[in-house]
């Protein structure tokens, strides 16, 4: 690890994604952007006769879908270019123009839903009988008509669409502050060298065996957010108000109901998660108490909880080794699955290493007709193997869905996406545990699972509860000041972690650095997805190819049905506590195994 991050040009090409598959050059992007803007503008010509006949409806839908595919391709290229170096003005401009094009598309097509609702289910049914090709749109039509009470008049829909560029402002401001403007200090490492604290290096510093470095990293990270606490509070408050605005405009009782309705999920599923996890906090608090004891600390602080308990096992993996481990771990999913994964490593899917200006974190993204892409900020820590296998789960979900479904039904909801990613994580953990060479290595892996579960189920559920609370505060007319959010965040940390953990004052500012709070009730899907994935991974490991084939069919289904229906077909009922309770029971079982080996 060098003192400073490399410039992007210093990274070897084989470790960068290949965006020329989308557009061979920036000039091609710019040309297609101009064509798309003109095509979007011309959508207005379809409005007058949109539902005049079955043939008109079919023709218009086909044209609009082709334009949407083009706009999605433009945005994918622009945001990937932007994310590889967020400091470059050129690609900030590309991203903004592509987003503007998306918003214009939304505005220009705002007549569609009101027109379909006005046409009504009976007339649509007759149209489908007249024109066979319209039957393809059955699920599309049904999804619109079920939400008809929440769609507005044509003029009102257009106003909401035009508001998009304004209401997305809070997230954009946060992204610029967090990824481009904030600069963290140099830290003195265990060896006496100085290294820059970055988003990508933060967790590595927290896992250091030297407590002084862990504390320094924790304080340095959150001090920068404390300095701008009022700004971050104002930005988050504005973002929440945007969510509330759309919910009220569309006649929903609250923003949570509005957000979940897009997936045809009720707030009961969300509340079931919070209630079930809240009723089962004892294993988490038992784990925290064990960590305090195992680390031989009088006081366990937040900056201590990432520290591996088994210091003798230093599991580090070079990227080339990681690829081989992942292929072996995913063998239960079938030869076809593993072949595609293997090909992806040399086909320009993955942007591996951190560079100056690169977006923090990791994700999978892409567009129809092009292979998926994965952004990493890879370091040799074991967590990065799990990150890559997680994002590969998303990528393979997209690959299978895009290969199997037409464009309209290929895109799947995040609710099921997190199942695909965390099923991979579960399979990787099982493989690593089975192949652990020593008692110490198995202890390390069990502890890694326990820490991962804490972060994925317990922590994300706490985040989900925080989101629910801050949205409720705004809906009651309260203002989300920095002081108020500090109070709310501290209270939740105390509830989840109990009395064994010191809730450091700097932790009160952690809410300011969480990008997912700008994604409108997103994080609960990590916890529900992990719980569902635990069940699916067990079936695949126990039942073999039959279960794996069924799972691949789940991936291939894409967005062709509602998320809860897709999950039910895969054998998981997310409306009941059992799936979450069983996942927590696995956590408790692994905790018991860990204690026994320790």
C-alpha positions, 0 to 999 in steps of 0.5 A, spaced: 500 500 500 503 506 497 502 512 501 498 516 496 493 513 491 495 511 484 493 516 478 488 512 474 493 511 468 498 508 473 493 502 473 494 496 469 489 495 463 487 488 465 485 491 472 480 496 468 473 495 466 472 495 458 467 501 457 468 500 449 463 495 449 458 500 450 461 505 446 467 505 442 469 512 444 466 518 447 465 521 440 460 515 439 457 517 446 456 524 444 453 522 437 448 518 440 446 522 446 444 528 441 440 522 437 437 520 444 435 527 446 431 528 439 428 522 439 425 523 446 423 530 444 419 526 438 415 522 443 410 527 444 408 526 437 405 519 440 401 522 445 395 524 441 393 517 438 397 513 443 391 509 445 386 510 439 387 503 437 390 497 439 395 498 433 397 505 435 398 502 442 403 497 440 407 501 435 408 507 441 410 502 446 415 499 441 418 505 439 418 508 447 422 501 449 427 502 444 428 509 446 429 507 453 434 502 452 438 507 448 437 512 454 439 507 459 445 505 455 447 512 455 447 513 462 450 507 464 456 509 460 456 516 463 456 514 470 461 508 469 466 514 466 464 518 472 465 513 477 472 511 475 474 518 477 469 523 480 474 529 479 474 530 472 469 535 469 468 532 462 465 526 465 461 529 471 458 533 465 456 526 461 453 524 467 449 530 468 447 530 461 445 523 461 441 524 467 438 530 464 436 525 458 433 520 463 429 526 466 426 528 459 424 521 457 420 521 464 417 527 462 415 526 455 412 519 457 408 522 463 402 521 459 403 514 458 400 511 465 394 516 465 392 514 458 393 507 460 389 508 466 383 512 463 383 506 457 381 501 463 382 494 464 376 492 460 378 496 453 386 493 454 383 486 455 379 487 448 386 491 445 390 484 447 385 480 444 385 484 437 392 485 437 396 478 439 403 482 440 400 486 446 399 480 450 406 480 451 405 487 456 400 483 460 404 484 467 406 491 465 399 493 464 397 489 471 403 493 475 400 500 472 393 498 473 394 496 481 397 503 482 392 507 479 390 510 485 397 513 486 398 516 478 395 523 477 393 527 471 397 527 465 399 535 467 400 533 474 405 527 472 409 531 467 410 536 473 413 531 477 417 528 472 420 535 471 421 536 478 426 530 478 432 534 476 431 538 482 429 533 487 435 529 485 439 534 487 440 532 495 443 525 493 448 529 487 450 534 493 452 528 498 456 524 492 460 530 490 461 532 498 463 525 500 467 522 494 470 529 491 471 534 496 472 531 502 480 529 503 482 525 510 488 526 513 495 522 513 495 517 518 501 514 522 501 506 521 504 500 525 510 501 521 511 508 522 509 510 515 504 515 513 498 513 509 492 517 507 486 515 510 480 514 504 474 511 504 477 504 501 482 504 506 478 505 512 476 498 514 483 496 513 485 501 518 480 499 523 482 491 522 489 493 524 492 490 531 494 496 533 489 500 537 492 507 536 491 506 529 484 504 529 482 509 534 486 515 529 482 512 523 475 512 527 476 519 529 479 522 523 474 519 519 468 522 523 471 528 525 471 530 517 463 529 517 463 533 524 466 539 521 460 539 516 455 536 520 450 541 519 451 541 511 450 534 511 444 534 516 441 539 511 442 535 505 439 529 508 433 533 511 432 535 503 433 528 501 428 525 506 423 531 504 423 529 497 421 522 499 415 525 503 413 530 497 413 524 492 409 520 497 404 525 498 403 528 491 401 520 489 396 520 495 400 515 499 399 515 507 407 515 508 413 515 504 415 508 507 408 505 503 410 509 497 417 506 496 415 499 498 409 499 493 414 500 487 415 493 489 408 491 490 411 490 498 407 492 504 410 496 510 408 489 514 414 486 511 419 492 513 416 492 520 416 484 520 424 485 519 425 490 524 420 487 529 424 480 528 431 483 529 429 487 535 426 481 538 433 477 537 438 482 539 441 477 545 445 473 540 448 480 537 450 483 544 452 476 546 457 476 540 459 483 543 461 481 550 465 475 547 469 480 543 470 484 549 473 478 553 477 475 547 480 482 546 482 483 553 479 490 553 476 493 559 472 497 555 470 495 548 469 501 543 466 502 536 473 502 533 475 495 536 469 491 533 472 490 526 478 487 529 479 480 528 479 476 534 484 470 531 490 475 530 494 469 529 491 467 522 492 473 517 488 471 511 490 476 505 489 474 498 492 477 492 486 478 486 489 472 482 488 468 488 481 471 489 479 469 482 480 462 483 477 461 490 471 464 487 470 459 481 471 453 486 466 456 491 461 457 486 461 450 483 455 448 486 451 453 482 453 449 476 458 448 470 455 454 466 454 459 472 462 458 473 464 458 466 461 465 465 464 467 472 471 465 469 470 468 462 468 475 466 475 476 469 478 477 462 472 480 459 473 487 462 467 486 466 471 488 473 474 495 475 479 492 480 483 497 484 482 504 487 485 510 484 485 517 485 478 520 485 474 513 484 468 512 487 468 509 494 465 502 495 463 497 490 457 495 486 454 492 479 451 496 474 450 495 466 445 496 461 441 491 456 445 488 451 452 489 454 455 484 459 454 487 466 460 491 470 463 491 477 466 496 480 471 494 486 476 498 490 480 491 492 485 490 497 487 484 500 483 483 506 478 477 506 472 482 506 474 483 499 473 476 496 466 477 499 465 483 496 467 481 489 463 474 490 457 479 492 457 483 486 458 477 482 452 475 484 448 481 482 452 481 475 450 474 474 443 475 476 443 481 470 447 476 465 442 471 466 436 475 466 438 479 460 440 473 456 433 470 458 428 476 458 426 481 453 428 488 455 421 490 459 422 484 464 429 483 464 430 489 470 429 486 477 427 489 483 433 490 489 429 486 493 430 480 489 437 482 487 440 482 494 438 474 494 443 473 488 448 477 491 448 474 498 447 467 496 454 467 493 456 470 500 453 464 503 456 459 498 463 462 499 463 462 506 461 454 506 467 453 501 472 457 506 470 453 512 470 446 509 477 448 506 480 451 512 487 448 514 487 450 521 483 451 527 485 458 527 483 459 520 476 456 522 476 460 528 477 466 523 472 465 518 467 463 523 468 470 526 468 473 519 461 470 518 459 473 525 462 480 523 459 480 516 452 478 519 452 483 524 454 488 519 449 485 514 443 483 518 443 487 525 447 493 522 442 494 516 436 493 520 438 498 525 439 503 518 432 501 516 429 503 523 433 509 522 430 511 515 423 509 518 424 514 524 427 520 520 422 520 515 416 519 520 420 525 523 419 529 517 412 527 516 410 530 523 413 536 521 419 536 525 426 538 522 432 534 521 437 538 524 444 535 526 443 535 533 436 531 532 439 526 528 445 525 533 440 523 538 436 518 534 442 515 532 445 514 539 439 511 541 439 506 536 446 504 537 445 503 544 438 499 543 442 494 538 449 493 542 447 494 549 451 496 555 458 492 553 460 497 547 462 504 548 458 508 544 463 514 542 461 521 541 464 521 534 459 515 532 454 520 533 456 523 526 456 516 522 449 517 519 452 523 515 457 518 511 452 513 509 450 514 502 444 509 502 440 513 506 439 517 500 436 511 496 429 511 499 428 505 504 434 501 500 438 498 506 432 493 509 433 489 502 440 487 505 437 484 511 431 480 508 436 478 502 441 475 507 436 471 510 433 469 504 439 467 501 441 463 507 435 458 506 437 458 498 444 456 499 443 451 504 438 448 499 443 448 494 448 445 498 444 439 500 440 438 494 445 439 489 444 440 481 436 440 482 436 446 487 441 449 483 437 449 476 431 452 480 436 457 483 438 459 476 431 459 473 430 464 479 435 468 476 433 468 469 426 470 471 429 477 472 423 482 473 417 478 470 413 477 476 413 481 483 418 480 488 414 476 493 412 472 488 419 470 485 421 469 492 415 464 494 417 460 487 424 460 490 421 457 496 422 463 501 416 466 504 418 473 506 412 475 509 413 471 516 418 471 521 421 464 520 426 466 514 429 471 519 429 467 525 432 462 522 438 466 519 439 469 526 439 462 529 445 460 524 448 466 527 447 463 534 449 456 532 456 459 529 457 463 535 456 457 539 461 453 534 466 459 535 466 459 543 467 452 543 473 452 538 476 458 542 
